[in-house]
């Protein structure tokens, strides 16, 4: 269970560090004139979102495993 909390903390820190107001990665958005606008000048690469999604799914599966193991005891 400790691993779940550590993974959740790591994911929260990554989200806060890498994302701009929870909307997108800093290299995908432009914050000129106080507005957040997505950049369209580069090809779309979703590998970063896929990696974070995989980590979130692993965390959720881990928490579900703990829930099921508690219910079975």
ABEGO torsion letter per residue (X at the ends): XAAAAAAAAAAAAAAAAABBGGABBAAABBABGGBBBBBAABBBBAAAAAAAAAAAAAAAAAAAAAAAAAAAX
